[in-house]
Amino acid sequence: MEGWKADSLVAVEVDANDDKTLRYIASKVYNEIRNLKSKPGAKFADFESIYYYLYWLADANSLILFKTPEGHNVGVLAFEVVTPW
């Protein structure tokens, strides 16, 4: 994308109660999985499962949405911290 610099992005922690944002992110993930050339991914992608996994990530403060200063969504970071072996 032209017109913005990485250091100008705004990181927003997604609130688990922000249904509109969670549904937006889940729909983007769902569409990407459905468009994969992988038959299992395209066949078994489930919007509700994606939504609820993102909900739990947001509830654990592990879902970050990156926006431009003007408010345009440009990316998402989802991470999970687990107990090391």
N, CA, C and O atoms as a Tinker XYZ file with bonds, in Angstrom:
   340  protein
     1  N      0.845000   -1.172000    0.000000    73     2
     2  CA     0.000000    0.000000    0.000000    64     1     3
     3  C      0.887000    1.230000    0.000000    63     2     4     5
     4  O      1.857000    1.317000    0.753000    81     3
     5  N      0.550000    2.147000   -0.828000    73     3     6
     6  CA     1.306000    3.380000   -0.880000    64     5     7
     7  C      0.617000    4.437000   -0.038000    63     6     8     9
     8  O     -0.592000    4.375000    0.182000    81     7
     9  N      1.375000    5.388000    0.423000    73     7    10
    10  CA     0.793000    6.522000    1.115000    64     9    11
    11  C      0.857000    6.462000    2.622000    63    10    12    13
    12  O      0.433000    7.413000    3.279000    81    11
    13  N      1.365000    5.396000    3.199000    73    11    14
    14  CA     1.517000    5.347000    4.645000    64    13    15
    15  C      2.827000    4.677000    4.990000    63    14    16    17
    16  O      3.378000    3.908000    4.202000    81    15
    17  N      3.314000    4.976000    6.167000    73    15    18
    18  CA     4.561000    4.396000    6.648000    64    17    19
    19  C      4.239000    3.506000    7.844000    63    18    20    21
    20  O      3.300000    3.769000    8.596000    81    19
    21  N      5.028000    2.456000    8.006000    73    19    22
    22  CA     4.782000    1.513000    9.098000    64    21    23
    23  C      4.766000    2.197000   10.458000    63    22    24    25
    24  O      3.996000    1.811000   11.337000    81    23
    25  N      5.615000    3.216000   10.640000    73    23    26
    26  CA     5.654000    3.873000   11.944000    64    25    27
    27  C      4.478000    4.822000   12.167000    63    26    28    29
    28  O      4.349000    5.406000   13.243000    81    27
    29  N      3.623000    4.978000   11.158000    73    27    30
    30  CA     2.458000    5.838000   11.335000    64    29    31
    31  C      1.202000    5.028000   11.673000    63    30    32    33
    32  O      0.127000    5.601000   11.852000    81    31
    33  N      1.330000    3.694000   11.761000    73    31    34
    34  CA     0.166000    2.871000   12.065000    64    33    35
    35  C     -0.227000    2.979000   13.528000    63    34    36    37
    36  O      0.612000    3.216000   14.398000    81    35
    37  N     -1.500000    2.803000   13.780000    73    35    38
    38  CA    -2.040000    2.828000   15.130000    64    37    39
    39  C     -2.436000    1.400000   15.486000    63    38    40    41
    40  O     -3.215000    0.774000   14.768000    81    39
    41  N     -1.902000    0.882000   16.593000    73    39    42
    42  CA    -2.243000   -0.465000   17.049000    64    41    43
    43  C     -3.394000   -0.374000   18.046000    63    42    44    45
    44  O     -3.314000    0.353000   19.036000    81    43
    45  N     -4.456000   -1.113000   17.774000    73    43    46
    46  CA    -5.640000   -1.093000   18.628000    64    45    47
    47  C     -5.884000   -2.500000   19.143000    63    46    48    49
    48  O     -6.037000   -3.439000   18.362000    81    47
    49  N     -5.921000   -2.639000   20.464000    73    47    50
    50  CA    -6.242000   -3.929000   21.054000    64    49    51
    51  C     -7.737000   -4.154000   20.864000    63    50    52    53
    52  O     -8.551000   -3.328000   21.276000    81    51
    53  N     -8.095000   -5.269000   20.242000    73    51    54
    54  CA    -9.505000   -5.547000   19.953000    64    53    55
    55  C    -10.203000   -5.982000   21.227000    63    54    56    57
    56  O     -9.738000   -6.876000   21.934000    81    55
    57  N    -11.327000   -5.339000   21.510000    73    55    58
    58  CA   -12.150000   -5.673000   22.668000    64    57    59
    59  C    -13.006000   -6.888000   22.317000    63    58    60    61
    60  O    -13.631000   -6.924000   21.256000    81    59
    61  N    -13.036000   -7.877000   23.200000    73    59    62
    62  CA   -13.817000   -9.089000   22.949000    64    61    63
    63  C    -15.304000   -8.784000   22.797000    63    62    64    65
    64  O    -16.035000   -9.577000   22.204000    81    63
    65  N    -15.762000   -7.653000   23.319000    73    63    66
    66  CA   -17.175000   -7.287000   23.217000    64    65    67
    67  C    -17.491000   -6.448000   21.984000    63    66    68    69
    68  O    -18.638000   -6.054000   21.773000    81    67
    69  N    -16.474000   -6.175000   21.172000    73    67    70
    70  CA   -16.668000   -5.389000   19.951000    64    69    71
    71  C    -17.059000   -6.336000   18.809000    63    70    72    73
    72  O    -16.224000   -6.727000   17.994000    81    71
    73  N    -18.322000   -6.686000   18.771000    73    71    74
    74  CA   -18.827000   -7.673000   17.811000    64    73    75
    75  C    -18.594000   -7.246000   16.366000    63    74    76    77
    76  O    -18.271000   -8.080000   15.520000    81    75
    77  N    -18.751000   -5.975000   16.079000    73    75    78
    78  CA   -18.587000   -5.488000   14.707000    64    77    79
    79  C    -17.163000   -5.723000   14.202000    63    78    80    81
    80  O    -16.977000   -6.201000   13.083000    81    79
    81  N    -16.169000   -5.397000   15.009000    73    79    82
    82  CA   -14.774000   -5.587000   14.612000    64    81    83
    83  C    -14.428000   -7.064000   14.515000    63    82    84    85
    84  O    -13.750000   -7.480000   13.576000    81    83
    85  N    -14.889000   -7.866000   15.479000    73    83    86
    86  CA   -14.614000   -9.302000   15.440000    64    85    87
    87  C    -15.233000   -9.945000   14.207000    63    86    88    89
    88  O    -14.604000  -10.788000   13.568000    81    87
    89  N    -16.444000   -9.563000   13.871000    73    87    90
    90  CA   -17.090000  -10.121000   12.674000    64    89    91
    91  C    -16.365000   -9.684000   11.399000    63    90    92    93
    92  O    -16.263000  -10.455000   10.445000    81    91
    93  N    -15.867000   -8.458000   11.384000    73    91    94
    94  CA   -15.108000   -7.965000   10.233000    64    93    95
    95  C    -13.841000   -8.801000   10.039000    63    94    96    97
    96  O    -13.565000   -9.268000    8.934000    81    95
    97  N    -13.072000   -8.989000   11.119000    73    95    98
    98  CA   -11.825000   -9.754000   11.031000    64    97    99
    99  C    -12.132000  -11.210000   10.677000    63    98   100   101
   100  O    -11.461000  -11.794000    9.826000    81    99
   101  N    -13.138000  -11.797000   11.322000    73    99   102
   102  CA   -13.499000  -13.196000   11.049000    64   101   103
   103  C    -13.924000  -13.380000    9.599000    63   102   104   105
   104  O    -13.598000  -14.396000    8.986000    81   103
   105  N    -14.646000  -12.416000    9.043000    73   103   106
   106  CA   -15.081000  -12.543000    7.648000    64   105   107
   107  C    -13.890000  -12.480000    6.697000    63   106   108   109
   108  O    -13.867000  -13.181000    5.686000    81   107
   109  N    -12.901000  -11.644000    7.016000    73   107   110
   110  CA   -11.696000  -11.571000    6.188000    64   109   111
   111  C    -10.926000  -12.893000    6.235000    63   110   112   113
   112  O    -10.487000  -13.398000    5.202000    81   111
   113  N    -10.767000  -13.445000    7.430000    73   111   114
   114  CA   -10.069000  -14.729000    7.575000    64   113   115
   115  C    -10.844000  -15.831000    6.859000    63   114   116   117
   116  O    -10.263000  -16.638000    6.133000    81   115
   117  N    -12.151000  -15.858000    7.068000    73   115   118
   118  CA   -13.007000  -16.873000    6.439000    64   117   119
   119  C    -12.874000  -16.823000    4.911000    63   118   120   121
   120  O    -12.704000  -17.857000    4.264000    81   119
   121  N    -12.951000  -15.629000    4.348000    73   119   122
   122  CA   -12.848000  -15.486000    2.891000    64   121   123
   123  C    -11.480000  -15.922000    2.372000    63   122   124   125
   124  O    -11.391000  -16.538000    1.311000    81   123
   125  N    -10.419000  -15.610000    3.106000    73   123   126
   126  CA    -9.078000  -16.027000    2.687000    64   125   127
   127  C     -8.955000  -17.554000    2.700000    63   126   128   129
   128  O     -8.385000  -18.141000    1.780000    81   127
   129  N     -9.486000  -18.188000    3.734000    73   127   130
   130  CA    -9.423000  -19.652000    3.811000    64   129   131
   131  C    -10.257000  -20.282000    2.696000    63   130   132   133
   132  O     -9.830000  -21.255000    2.074000    81   131
   133  N    -11.439000  -19.734000    2.444000    73   131   134
   134  CA   -12.309000  -20.277000    1.398000    64   133   135
   135  C    -11.688000  -20.134000    0.011000    63   134   136   137
   136  O    -11.978000  -20.933000   -0.879000    81   135
   137  N    -10.841000  -19.131000   -0.184000    73   135   138
   138  CA   -10.214000  -18.904000   -1.481000    64   137   139
   139  C     -8.910000  -19.675000   -1.669000    63   138   140   141
   140  O     -8.280000  -19.578000   -2.722000    81   139
   141  N     -8.503000  -20.431000   -0.666000    73   139   142
   142  CA    -7.294000  -21.239000   -0.800000    64   141   143
   143  C     -7.506000  -22.327000   -1.844000    63   142   144   145
   144  O     -8.632000  -22.751000   -2.100000    81   143
   145  N     -6.431000  -22.759000   -2.424000    73   143   146
   146  CA    -6.514000  -23.857000   -3.395000    64   145   147
   147  C     -6.669000  -25.199000   -2.687000    63   146   148   149
   148  O     -6.914000  -26.220000   -3.329000    81   147
   149  N     -6.527000  -25.194000   -1.365000    73   147   150
   150  CA    -6.653000  -26.405000   -0.566000    64   149   151
   151  C     -8.122000  -26.800000   -0.434000    63   150   152   153
   152  O     -8.934000  -26.009000    0.045000    81   151
   153  N     -8.464000  -27.998000   -0.849000    73   151   154
   154  CA    -9.856000  -28.442000   -0.753000    64   153   155
   155  C    -10.351000  -28.504000    0.699000    63   154   156   157
   156  O    -11.465000  -28.059000    0.973000    81   155
   157  N     -9.555000  -29.045000    1.642000    73   155   158
   158  CA   -10.064000  -29.049000    3.025000    64   157   159
   159  C    -10.330000  -27.645000    3.556000    63   158   160   161
   160  O    -11.335000  -27.411000    4.226000    81   159
   161  N     -9.419000  -26.703000    3.253000    73   159   162
   162  CA    -9.620000  -25.335000    3.728000    64   161   163
   163  C    -10.876000  -24.725000    3.151000    63   162   164   165
   164  O    -11.651000  -24.091000    3.867000    81   163
   165  N    -11.082000  -24.914000    1.865000    73   163   166
   166  CA   -12.254000  -24.352000    1.205000    64   165   167
   167  C    -13.535000  -25.049000    1.642000    63   166   168   169
   168  O    -14.587000  -24.418000    1.750000    81   167
   169  N    -13.445000  -26.334000    1.889000    73   167   170
   170  CA   -14.649000  -27.109000    2.211000    64   169   171
   171  C    -15.052000  -26.995000    3.672000    63   170   172   173
   172  O    -16.241000  -26.932000    3.985000    81   171
   173  N    -14.070000  -26.967000    4.571000    73   171   174
   174  CA   -14.384000  -27.060000    5.993000    64   173   175
   175  C    -14.239000  -25.754000    6.767000    63   174   176   177
   176  O    -14.380000  -25.752000    7.990000    81   175
   177  N    -13.964000  -24.661000    6.095000    73   175   178
   178  CA   -13.881000  -23.374000    6.787000    64   177   179
   179  C    -15.233000  -23.077000    7.423000    63   178   180   181
   180  O    -16.275000  -23.192000    6.778000    81   179
   181  N    -15.201000  -22.696000    8.683000    73   179   182
   182  CA   -16.437000  -22.444000    9.429000    64   181   183
   183  C    -16.354000  -21.057000   10.075000    63   182   184   185
   184  O    -15.511000  -20.817000   10.939000    81   183
   185  N    -17.225000  -20.160000    9.652000    73   183   186
   186  CA   -17.185000  -18.784000   10.132000    64   185   187
   187  C    -17.319000  -18.705000   11.651000    63   186   188   189
   188  O    -16.562000  -17.985000   12.303000    81   187
   189  N    -18.272000  -19.438000   12.215000    73   187   190
   190  CA   -18.503000  -19.350000   13.664000    64   189   191
   191  C    -17.294000  -19.830000   14.464000    63   190   192   193
   192  O    -16.977000  -19.255000   15.505000    81   191
   193  N    -16.620000  -20.872000   13.990000    73   191   194
   194  CA   -15.425000  -21.357000   14.683000    64   193   195
   195  C    -14.321000  -20.310000   14.646000    63   194   196   197
   196  O    -13.642000  -20.081000   15.647000    81   195
   197  N    -14.146000  -19.681000   13.503000    73   195   198
   198  CA   -13.148000  -18.615000   13.371000    64   197   199
   199  C    -13.502000  -17.457000   14.299000    63   198   200   201
   200  O    -12.641000  -16.927000   15.002000    81   199
   201  N    -14.772000  -17.072000   14.293000    73   199   202
   202  CA   -15.232000  -15.962000   15.132000    64   201   203
   203  C    -14.944000  -16.238000   16.613000    63   202   204   205
   204  O    -14.406000  -15.380000   17.313000    81   203
   205  N    -15.303000  -17.432000   17.084000    73   203   206
   206  CA   -15.131000  -17.715000   18.506000    64   205   207
   207  C    -13.666000  -17.844000   18.894000    63   206   208   209
   208  O    -13.295000  -17.490000   20.014000    81   207
   209  N    -12.823000  -18.345000   17.990000    73   207   210
   210  CA   -11.394000  -18.389000   18.295000    64   209   211
   211  C    -10.841000  -16.967000   18.403000    63   210   212   213
   212  O    -10.059000  -16.670000   19.307000    81   211
   213  N    -11.242000  -16.096000   17.490000    73   211   214
   214  CA   -10.814000  -14.697000   17.562000    64   213   215
   215  C    -11.360000  -14.027000   18.816000    63   214   216   217
   216  O    -10.688000  -13.189000   19.418000    81   215
   217  N    -12.576000  -14.394000   19.212000    73   215   218
   218  CA   -13.166000  -13.846000   20.448000    64   217   219
   219  C    -12.273000  -14.186000   21.643000    63   218   220   221
   220  O    -11.969000  -13.314000   22.457000    81   219
   221  N    -11.854000  -15.445000   21.750000    73   219   222
   222  CA   -11.028000  -15.851000   22.883000    64   221   223
   223  C     -9.653000  -15.197000   22.828000    63   222   224   225
   224  O     -9.079000  -14.871000   23.868000    81   223
   225  N     -9.122000  -15.004000   21.626000    73   223   226
   226  CA    -7.855000  -14.280000   21.511000    64   225   227
   227  C     -8.018000  -12.834000   21.978000    63   226   228   229
   228  O     -7.162000  -12.308000   22.689000    81   227
   229  N     -9.112000  -12.196000   21.580000    73   227   230
   230  CA    -9.371000  -10.816000   22.009000    64   229   231
   231  C     -9.576000  -10.752000   23.515000    63   230   232   233
   232  O     -9.113000   -9.819000   24.170000    81   231
   233  N    -10.269000  -11.741000   24.062000    73   231   234
   234  CA   -10.516000  -11.792000   25.501000    64   233   235
   235  C     -9.200000  -11.935000   26.278000    63   234   236   237
   236  O     -9.090000  -11.466000   27.410000    81   235
   237  N     -8.210000  -12.582000   25.667000    73   235   238
   238  CA    -6.899000  -12.756000   26.290000    64   237   239
   239  C     -5.942000  -11.614000   25.929000    63   238   240   241
   240  O     -4.744000  -11.695000   26.202000    81   239
   241  N     -6.471000  -10.561000   25.321000    73   239   242
   242  CA    -5.659000   -9.407000   24.891000    64   241   243
   243  C     -4.570000   -9.818000   23.900000    63   242   244   245
   244  O     -3.456000   -9.296000   23.942000    81   243
   245  N     -4.894000  -10.746000   23.019000    73   243   246
   246  CA    -3.929000  -11.272000   22.051000    64   245   247
   247  C     -4.361000  -11.037000   20.612000    63   246   248   249
   248  O     -3.946000  -11.763000   19.709000    81   247
   249  N     -5.189000  -10.029000   20.398000    73   247   250
   250  CA    -5.655000   -9.704000   19.049000    64   249   251
   251  C     -5.491000   -8.195000   18.852000    63   250   252   253
   252  O     -6.141000   -7.392000   19.522000    81   251
   253  N     -4.621000   -7.834000   17.930000    73   251   254
   254  CA    -4.302000   -6.426000   17.689000    64   253   255
   255  C     -4.694000   -6.071000   16.253000    63   254   256   257
   256  O     -4.350000   -6.791000   15.316000    81   255
   257  N     -5.404000   -4.972000   16.089000    73   255   258
   258  CA    -5.795000   -4.463000   14.779000    64   257   259
   259  C     -4.955000   -3.228000   14.491000    63   258   260   261
   260  O     -4.862000   -2.322000   15.320000    81   259
   261  N     -4.345000   -3.197000   13.312000    73   259   262
   262  CA    -3.543000   -2.049000   12.912000    64   261   263
   263  C     -4.338000   -1.188000   11.946000    63   262   264   265
   264  O     -4.931000   -1.685000   10.988000    81   263
   265  N     -4.341000    0.123000   12.216000    73   263   266
   266  CA    -5.073000    1.090000   11.408000    64   265   267
   267  C     -4.157000    2.235000   11.012000    63   266   268   269
   268  O     -3.145000    2.501000   11.662000    81   267
   269  N     -4.535000    2.905000    9.932000    73   267   270
   270  CA    -3.847000    4.142000    9.582000    64   269   271
   271  C     -4.393000    5.226000   10.509000    63   270   272   273
   272  O     -5.438000    5.030000   11.130000    81   271
   273  N     -3.713000    6.353000   10.614000    73   271   274
   274  CA    -4.238000    7.437000   11.447000    64   273   275
   275  C     -5.642000    7.894000   11.005000    63   274   276   277
   276  O     -6.393000    8.464000   11.797000    81   275
   277  N     -5.983000    7.638000    9.734000    73   275   278
   278  CA    -7.314000    8.015000    9.235000    64   277   279
   279  C     -8.381000    6.975000    9.581000    63   278   280   281
   280  O     -9.566000    7.198000    9.333000    81   279
   281  N     -7.971000    5.844000   10.150000    73   279   282
   282  CA    -8.933000    4.829000   10.573000    64   281   283
   283  C     -9.137000    3.666000    9.619000    63   282   284   285
   284  O    -10.049000    2.865000    9.825000    81   283
   285  N     -8.315000    3.546000    8.579000    73   283   286
   286  CA    -8.440000    2.428000    7.637000    64   285   287
   287  C     -7.714000    1.205000    8.199000    63   286   288   289
   288  O     -6.566000    1.304000    8.632000    81   287
   289  N     -8.388000    0.057000    8.191000    73   287   290
   290  CA    -7.781000   -1.179000    8.670000    64   289   291
   291  C     -6.739000   -1.662000    7.667000    63   290   292   293
   292  O     -7.003000   -1.713000    6.466000    81   291
   293  N     -5.538000   -2.022000    8.171000    73   291   294
   294  CA    -4.487000   -2.491000    7.267000    64   293   295
   295  C     -3.916000   -3.848000    7.661000    63   294   296   297
   296  O     -3.202000   -4.453000    6.862000    81   295
   297  N     -4.200000   -4.344000    8.847000    73   295   298
   298  CA    -3.662000   -5.640000    9.230000    64   297   299
   299  C     -4.071000   -6.044000   10.627000    63   298   300   301
   300  O     -4.569000   -5.240000   11.415000    81   299
   301  N     -3.847000   -7.317000   10.912000    73   299   302
   302  CA    -4.208000   -7.885000   12.211000    64   301   303
   303  C     -3.052000   -8.746000   12.703000    63   302   304   305
   304  O     -2.388000   -9.420000   11.916000    81   303
   305  N     -2.824000   -8.716000   13.992000    73   303   306
   306  CA    -1.860000   -9.603000   14.623000    64   305   307
   307  C     -2.608000  -10.413000   15.672000    63   306   308   309
   308  O     -3.197000   -9.857000   16.598000    81   307
   309  N     -2.578000  -11.722000   15.517000    73   307   310
   310  CA    -3.179000  -12.621000   16.502000    64   309   311
   311  C     -2.062000  -13.512000   17.017000    63   310   312   313
   312  O     -1.309000  -14.086000   16.231000    81   311
   313  N     -1.954000  -13.627000   18.325000    73   311   314
   314  CA    -0.899000  -14.454000   18.885000    64   313   315
   315  C     -1.415000  -15.177000   20.113000    63   314   316   317
   316  O     -2.403000  -14.779000   20.729000    81   315
   317  N     -0.721000  -16.244000   20.450000    73   315   318
   318  CA    -1.097000  -17.039000   21.605000    64   317   319
   319  C      0.168000  -17.387000   22.358000    63   318   320   321
   320  O      1.132000  -17.882000   21.773000    81   319
   321  N      0.166000  -17.133000   23.633000    73   319   322
   322  CA     1.307000  -17.457000   24.468000    64   321   323
   323  C      0.973000  -18.759000   25.198000    63   322   324   325
   324  O     -0.025000  -18.858000   25.911000    81   323
   325  N      1.838000  -19.751000   24.996000    73   323   326
   326  CA     1.602000  -21.052000   25.606000    64   325   327
   327  C      2.755000  -21.407000   26.516000    63   326   328   329
   328  O      3.814000  -20.780000   26.472000    81   327
   329  N      2.547000  -22.400000   27.327000    73   327   330
   330  CA     3.593000  -22.865000   28.210000    64   329   331
   331  C      4.653000  -23.590000   27.385000    63   330   332   333
   332  O      4.327000  -24.501000   26.624000    81   331
   333  N      5.917000  -23.194000   27.527000    73   331   334
   334  CA     6.958000  -23.875000   26.748000    64   333   335
   335  C      7.127000  -25.321000   27.228000    63   334   336   337
   336  O      6.781000  -25.676000   28.354000    81   335
   337  N      7.664000  -26.119000   26.338000    73   335   338
   338  CA     7.884000  -27.516000   26.682000    64   337   339
   339  C      8.776000  -27.538000   27.844000    63   338   340
   340  O      9.121000  -28.612000   28.337000    81   339
